[in-house]
Amino acid sequence: MPENTLPAGQAVPRFVITTPLSFSDQIAFDQFVLAIERNLLLHVTTGLNMIVVGLAMFRFFSRNPNDLYAVIGIGAFGISALVIGKGISDFIRIKKDLSLMEKIILDHRRELIETHSPAPDA
């Protein structure tokens, strides 16, 4: 079976690793995982901040429900939900790709260990 093909029914990642990874590549992969988690936290933080701004606009600045500040406050709630939802969907999508990538990395590590381990004395 060629290197770049997978068995039928198996998910195909958007990337292809064809050579064993070096130690620096593995460290870069770990840093990438941490960056993805930071990105999710930034989306959640931004969404929560927009909720606070929406509450402040709606509660403290609006005089009646038809006021422009009330509309801005309600709009901030909607936008914050979209921001948090986008962050979560991006995180889930990338984590699926990362799980495939981790499997490929672990397979390469296992191959390296098997090829470099001494043969057992029989």
Z-matrix of the N, CA and C atoms (Angstrom, degrees):
N
C 1 1.455
C 2 1.524 1 108.26
N 3 1.338 2 118.59 1 132.28
C 4 1.470 3 120.81 2 178.81
C 5 1.522 4 111.29 3 -62.14
N 6 1.333 5 115.73 4 158.93
C 7 1.463 6 121.86 5 -176.19
C 8 1.514 7 113.91 6 -62.11
N 9 1.325 8 118.09 7 -38.39
C 10 1.458 9 121.57 8 -170.33
C 11 1.519 10 114.00 9 -92.11
N 12 1.316 11 119.50 10 9.11
C 13 1.455 12 121.00 11 179.58
C 14 1.524 13 109.33 12 -110.04
N 15 1.323 14 115.11 13 149.65
C 16 1.453 15 121.88 14 179.61
C 17 1.522 16 108.86 15 -118.23
N 18 1.334 17 117.90 16 156.22
C 19 1.466 18 120.12 17 177.28
C 20 1.530 19 110.97 18 -60.06
N 21 1.318 20 116.33 19 156.98
C 22 1.468 21 121.16 20 -178.21
C 23 1.527 22 110.12 21 -61.09
N 24 1.315 23 115.83 22 138.25
C 25 1.457 24 121.50 23 178.11
C 26 1.510 25 114.55 24 88.52
N 27 1.320 26 118.41 25 -9.64
C 28 1.463 27 120.84 26 -179.81
C 29 1.523 28 109.27 27 -88.14
N 30 1.336 29 116.34 28 140.45
C 31 1.458 30 121.10 29 -178.48
C 32 1.522 31 110.37 30 -63.90
N 33 1.310 32 115.73 31 141.63
C 34 1.461 33 121.52 32 179.78
C 35 1.525 34 108.19 33 -103.98
N 36 1.338 35 117.87 34 119.98
C 37 1.464 36 119.25 35 178.25
C 38 1.517 37 111.22 36 -72.66
N 39 1.338 38 115.73 37 164.52
C 40 1.465 39 120.28 38 178.61
C 41 1.524 40 111.22 39 -82.67
N 42 1.282 41 118.60 40 7.60
C 43 1.456 42 123.42 41 -178.38
C 44 1.512 43 107.76 42 -138.04
N 45 1.298 44 116.64 43 160.41
C 46 1.455 45 121.28 44 178.99
C 47 1.522 46 108.33 45 -133.31
N 48 1.321 47 116.39 46 126.63
C 49 1.456 48 121.78 47 174.96
C 50 1.522 49 106.65 48 -108.85
N 51 1.313 50 116.63 49 116.01
C 52 1.464 51 119.59 50 -175.78
C 53 1.521 52 112.85 51 -109.62
N 54 1.324 53 117.71 52 -12.64
C 55 1.464 54 120.17 53 179.77
C 56 1.520 55 108.95 54 -123.57
N 57 1.326 56 117.24 55 154.40
C 58 1.459 57 119.03 56 176.39
C 59 1.533 58 111.00 57 -60.89
N 60 1.313 59 115.66 58 143.74
C 61 1.463 60 120.29 59 -177.80
C 62 1.521 61 110.88 60 -83.25
N 63 1.308 62 115.36 61 144.21
C 64 1.456 63 120.19 62 175.34
C 65 1.526 64 108.84 63 -81.32
N 66 1.306 65 115.83 64 173.27
C 67 1.467 66 120.53 65 179.65
C 68 1.524 67 110.83 66 -61.74
N 69 1.332 68 117.49 67 -41.10
C 70 1.466 69 120.23 68 179.80
C 71 1.529 70 111.19 69 -66.85
N 72 1.336 71 118.06 70 -32.72
C 73 1.460 72 120.65 71 175.78
C 74 1.525 73 110.90 72 -66.73
N 75 1.324 74 116.29 73 -38.20
C 76 1.461 75 119.63 74 178.55
C 77 1.524 76 110.80 75 -66.93
N 78 1.323 77 117.39 76 -38.70
C 79 1.463 78 120.92 77 176.30
C 80 1.526 79 110.05 78 -65.11
N 81 1.317 80 117.20 79 -40.90
C 82 1.461 81 120.92 80 177.85
C 83 1.531 82 110.72 81 -62.71
N 84 1.322 83 117.16 82 -37.86
C 85 1.462 84 120.82 83 176.82
C 86 1.526 85 110.52 84 -62.57
N 87 1.326 86 116.84 85 -44.80
C 88 1.468 87 120.58 86 178.63
C 89 1.527 88 111.13 87 -62.93
N 90 1.325 89 117.50 88 -38.96
C 91 1.463 90 120.52 89 177.32
C 92 1.527 91 110.83 90 -66.46
N 93 1.318 92 116.98 91 -35.08
C 94 1.459 93 120.90 92 177.71
C 95 1.527 94 110.52 93 -65.19
N 96 1.327 95 117.30 94 -41.12
C 97 1.462 96 121.19 95 177.52
C 98 1.525 97 110.10 96 -60.75
N 99 1.328 98 117.00 97 -44.38
C 100 1.467 99 120.11 98 178.19
C 101 1.527 100 111.29 99 -63.85
N 102 1.323 101 117.91 100 -37.40
C 103 1.468 102 121.24 101 178.99
C 104 1.527 103 110.85 102 -64.89
N 105 1.323 104 117.82 103 -37.92
C 106 1.465 105 121.40 104 178.28
C 107 1.523 106 110.07 105 -64.39
N 108 1.335 107 116.83 106 -41.18
C 109 1.462 108 120.02 107 178.80
C 110 1.530 109 110.95 108 -67.31
N 111 1.339 110 117.01 109 -38.28
C 112 1.473 111 119.65 110 176.46
C 113 1.516 112 110.99 111 -63.76
N 114 1.323 113 116.33 112 -38.15
C 115 1.460 114 120.29 113 179.42
C 116 1.528 115 110.88 114 -62.36
N 117 1.326 116 117.23 115 -41.87
C 118 1.462 117 120.34 116 176.82
C 119 1.524 118 110.58 117 -61.16
N 120 1.320 119 116.58 118 -45.65
C 121 1.462 120 119.95 119 -179.92
C 122 1.534 121 111.59 120 -63.02
N 123 1.328 122 117.47 121 -35.81
C 124 1.461 123 120.10 122 177.04
C 125 1.524 124 111.69 123 -66.18
N 126 1.338 125 117.34 124 -39.44
C 127 1.460 126 120.13 125 176.53
C 128 1.529 127 110.55 126 -62.71
N 129 1.326 128 117.01 127 -44.57
C 130 1.463 129 120.41 128 -179.77
C 131 1.526 130 110.62 129 -64.75
N 132 1.327 131 116.83 130 -42.98
C 133 1.465 132 120.53 131 178.84
C 134 1.524 133 111.23 132 -61.94
N 135 1.322 134 117.01 133 -44.01
C 136 1.461 135 120.50 134 178.80
C 137 1.522 136 110.70 135 -62.47
N 138 1.324 137 116.87 136 -42.57
C 139 1.462 138 120.44 137 178.17
C 140 1.518 139 112.43 138 -62.14
N 141 1.333 140 116.22 139 -42.55
C 142 1.470 141 119.49 140 178.86
C 143 1.528 142 111.20 141 -66.59
N 144 1.320 143 117.60 142 -38.58
C 145 1.465 144 120.31 143 176.84
C 146 1.524 145 111.34 144 -63.60
N 147 1.333 146 116.32 145 -38.48
C 148 1.460 147 118.68 146 178.00
C 149 1.526 148 111.40 147 -68.13
N 150 1.322 149 117.65 148 -31.99
C 151 1.463 150 120.52 149 175.33
C 152 1.528 151 110.02 150 -63.96
N 153 1.325 152 116.36 151 -42.58
C 154 1.467 153 120.08 152 178.50
C 155 1.529 154 110.65 153 -63.11
N 156 1.322 155 117.10 154 -42.73
C 157 1.468 156 120.32 155 177.92
C 158 1.529 157 110.10 156 -63.22
N 159 1.320 158 116.77 157 -41.51
C 160 1.454 159 120.31 158 178.13
C 161 1.520 160 112.26 159 -62.36
N 162 1.330 161 115.98 160 -42.34
C 163 1.468 162 119.58 161 176.84
C 164 1.524 163 111.10 162 -62.02
N 165 1.314 164 116.60 163 -43.68
C 166 1.467 165 120.16 164 -179.14
C 167 1.527 166 110.21 165 -63.76
N 168 1.310 167 117.58 166 -44.23
C 169 1.463 168 120.35 167 179.57
C 170 1.523 169 110.68 168 -63.69
N 171 1.314 170 115.41 169 -44.99
C 172 1.464 171 119.69 170 -175.79
C 173 1.530 172 111.81 171 -70.63
N 174 1.317 173 116.34 172 -42.46
C 175 1.460 174 120.02 173 -172.61
C 176 1.525 175 113.16 174 -85.18
N 177 1.316 176 117.45 175 -45.34
C 178 1.456 177 119.36 176 -168.91
C 179 1.528 178 114.43 177 -96.55
N 180 1.317 179 117.96 178 -25.26
C 181 1.459 180 118.83 179 -174.82
C 182 1.525 181 113.64 180 -105.60
N 183 1.323 182 117.97 181 -21.55
C 184 1.468 183 118.43 182 -176.56
C 185 1.525 184 110.07 183 -85.87
N 186 1.326 185 115.07 184 138.59
C 187 1.459 186 121.15 185 179.20
C 188 1.529 187 111.05 186 -94.26
N 189 1.317 188 116.58 187 -34.16
C 190 1.460 189 121.19 188 177.02
C 191 1.531 190 108.57 189 -142.62
N 192 1.337 191 118.00 190 165.36
C 193 1.472 192 120.25 191 -175.39
C 194 1.531 193 114.64 192 -63.19
N 195 1.327 194 118.45 193 -19.32
C 196 1.463 195 120.85 194 -179.19
C 197 1.526 196 112.60 195 -93.49
N 198 1.293 197 117.59 196 5.21
C 199 1.463 198 122.69 197 -178.46
C 200 1.538 199 109.93 198 -70.31
N 201 1.328 200 116.92 199 153.67
C 202 1.463 201 122.02 200 179.11
C 203 1.526 202 111.28 201 -62.47
N 204 1.325 203 118.03 202 -36.32
C 205 1.464 204 120.94 203 178.92
C 206 1.527 205 111.70 204 -64.21
N 207 1.314 206 116.57 205 -35.32
C 208 1.465 207 119.76 206 177.30
C 209 1.521 208 110.49 207 -66.10
N 210 1.322 209 116.53 208 -40.64
C 211 1.471 210 120.46 209 178.39
C 212 1.527 211 110.16 210 -65.18
N 213 1.332 212 116.96 211 -42.26
C 214 1.468 213 120.43 212 177.91
C 215 1.527 214 110.50 213 -63.44
N 216 1.329 215 117.37 214 -40.90
C 217 1.470 216 120.98 215 178.65
C 218 1.510 217 112.32 216 -62.72
N 219 1.332 218 116.70 217 -45.21
C 220 1.469 219 120.23 218 178.54
C 221 1.531 220 110.20 219 -66.98
N 222 1.323 221 116.95 220 -37.83
C 223 1.469 222 120.17 221 176.46
C 224 1.521 223 112.08 222 -62.99
N 225 1.339 224 116.48 223 -37.37
C 226 1.470 225 119.98 224 178.18
C 227 1.528 226 111.19 225 -64.11
N 228 1.341 227 116.97 226 -35.66
C 229 1.463 228 119.79 227 175.49
C 230 1.531 229 110.80 228 -61.69
N 231 1.334 230 116.23 229 -46.52
C 232 1.464 231 119.98 230 179.75
C 233 1.512 232 112.96 231 -63.35
N 234 1.311 233 116.50 232 -43.53
C 235 1.464 234 120.54 233 179.57
C 236 1.523 235 110.80 234 -65.72
N 237 1.335 236 116.98 235 -38.35
C 238 1.466 237 119.11 236 179.24
C 239 1.523 238 111.10 237 -64.45
N 240 1.319 239 117.39 238 -37.49
C 241 1.469 240 120.13 239 176.64
C 242 1.526 241 110.33 240 -63.73
N 243 1.334 242 117.02 241 -40.15
C 244 1.468 243 120.15 242 178.03
C 245 1.527 244 111.81 243 -65.23
N 246 1.332 245 117.03 244 -41.05
C 247 1.468 246 120.94 245 -179.23
C 248 1.532 247 110.22 246 -64.48
N 249 1.325 248 116.31 247 -45.98
C 250 1.469 249 119.64 248 179.69
C 251 1.530 250 110.13 249 -65.51
N 252 1.319 251 117.37 250 -41.58
C 253 1.467 252 120.48 251 178.39
C 254 1.513 253 112.81 252 -62.68
N 255 1.341 254 116.81 253 -40.54
C 256 1.462 255 120.23 254 177.85
C 257 1.521 256 110.75 255 -64.31
N 258 1.330 257 116.89 256 -42.03
C 259 1.462 258 120.16 257 178.59
C 260 1.514 259 111.98 258 -61.27
N 261 1.326 260 116.53 259 -43.42
C 262 1.465 261 120.21 260 -179.58
C 263 1.523 262 110.76 261 -68.06
N 264 1.336 263 117.69 262 -42.05
C 265 1.466 264 119.09 263 -179.94
C 266 1.530 265 111.60 264 -65.94
N 267 1.334 266 117.50 265 -40.01
C 268 1.470 267 120.20 266 176.33
C 269 1.528 268 110.81 267 -62.22
N 270 1.328 269 116.24 268 -43.14
C 271 1.464 270 120.94 269 -179.35
C 272 1.525 271 110.57 270 -61.65
N 273 1.323 272 117.34 271 -45.55
C 274 1.467 273 120.58 272 -179.35
C 275 1.526 274 110.66 273 -65.04
N 276 1.330 275 117.47 274 -42.53
C 277 1.465 276 121.12 275 -179.83
C 278 1.529 277 111.35 276 -62.72
N 279 1.313 278 116.41 277 -44.60
C 280 1.462 279 119.83 278 -177.89
C 281 1.529 280 110.63 279 -72.89
N 282 1.342 281 117.69 280 -35.19
C 283 1.467 282 119.35 281 177.99
C 284 1.525 283 111.17 282 -63.24
N 285 1.340 284 117.98 283 -34.21
C 286 1.469 285 120.04 284 176.42
C 287 1.533 286 109.88 285 -63.13
N 288 1.331 287 116.20 286 -45.44
C 289 1.468 288 119.63 287 177.72
C 290 1.523 289 110.95 288 -64.21
N 291 1.329 290 116.80 289 -39.30
C 292 1.461 291 119.67 290 -179.43
C 293 1.522 292 111.68 291 -66.99
N 294 1.325 293 117.61 292 -34.22
C 295 1.466 294 118.43 293 178.09
C 296 1.527 295 110.39 294 -65.95
N 297 1.348 296 116.93 295 -37.70
C 298 1.462 297 119.28 296 174.74
C 299 1.524 298 110.90 297 -65.28
N 300 1.340 299 115.61 298 -41.24
C 301 1.454 300 119.87 299 -179.92
C 302 1.529 301 111.02 300 -65.55
N 303 1.331 302 117.37 301 -40.64
C 304 1.468 303 120.13 302 178.01
C 305 1.520 304 110.97 303 -62.16
N 306 1.336 305 116.68 304 -39.38
C 307 1.465 306 119.59 305 177.68
C 308 1.523 307 110.32 306 -61.55
N 309 1.324 308 117.06 307 -43.11
C 310 1.464 309 120.82 308 179.16
C 311 1.526 310 110.16 309 -63.76
N 312 1.335 311 116.97 310 -42.82
C 313 1.469 312 121.10 311 179.48
C 314 1.518 313 110.71 312 -62.93
N 315 1.331 314 117.06 313 -44.31
C 316 1.469 315 119.59 314 179.54
C 317 1.523 316 111.31 315 -64.70
N 318 1.330 317 117.24 316 -37.15
C 319 1.470 318 119.58 317 176.32
C 320 1.527 319 110.86 318 -63.25
N 321 1.341 320 116.92 319 -41.09
C 322 1.471 321 120.28 320 177.88
C 323 1.529 322 110.61 321 -65.35
N 324 1.323 323 117.69 322 -41.33
C 325 1.475 324 120.27 323 177.91
C 326 1.520 325 110.30 324 -61.45
N 327 1.345 326 116.77 325 -42.82
C 328 1.455 327 120.69 326 179.76
C 329 1.527 328 110.36 327 -63.22
N 330 1.330 329 117.00 328 -40.98
C 331 1.471 330 120.43 329 177.83
C 332 1.525 331 110.82 330 -63.00
N 333 1.344 332 117.11 331 -41.77
C 334 1.461 333 120.08 332 178.83
C 335 1.521 334 111.28 333 -62.82
N 336 1.315 335 117.01 334 -42.39
C 337 1.466 336 120.34 335 -179.82
C 338 1.521 337 110.25 336 -64.84
N 339 1.328 338 116.62 337 -42.21
C 340 1.464 339 119.91 338 -179.01
C 341 1.525 340 111.86 339 -67.10
N 342 1.339 341 117.60 340 -37.28
C 343 1.463 342 119.12 341 -177.64
C 344 1.535 343 112.01 342 -78.28
N 345 1.321 344 117.58 343 -27.67
C 346 1.474 345 120.05 344 -177.65
C 347 1.512 346 114.53 345 -99.76
N 348 1.326 347 117.18 346 -3.48
C 349 1.469 348 118.99 347 178.73
C 350 1.537 349 108.68 348 -80.50
N 351 1.337 350 116.71 349 144.55
C 352 1.466 351 119.47 350 179.84
C 353 1.527 352 110.98 351 -68.64
N 354 1.318 353 115.49 352 148.10
C 355 1.461 354 120.25 353 179.34
C 356 1.526 355 109.35 354 -70.15
N 357 1.319 356 117.46 355 139.00
C 358 1.473 357 120.19 356 -179.94
C 359 1.529 358 110.04 357 -68.34
N 360 1.319 359 115.17 358 141.68
C 361 1.465 360 120.34 359 177.93
C 362 1.522 361 108.36 360 -78.93
N 363 1.319 362 115.08 361 125.99
C 364 1.458 363 118.93 362 -178.40
C 365 1.497 364 110.51 363 -107.98
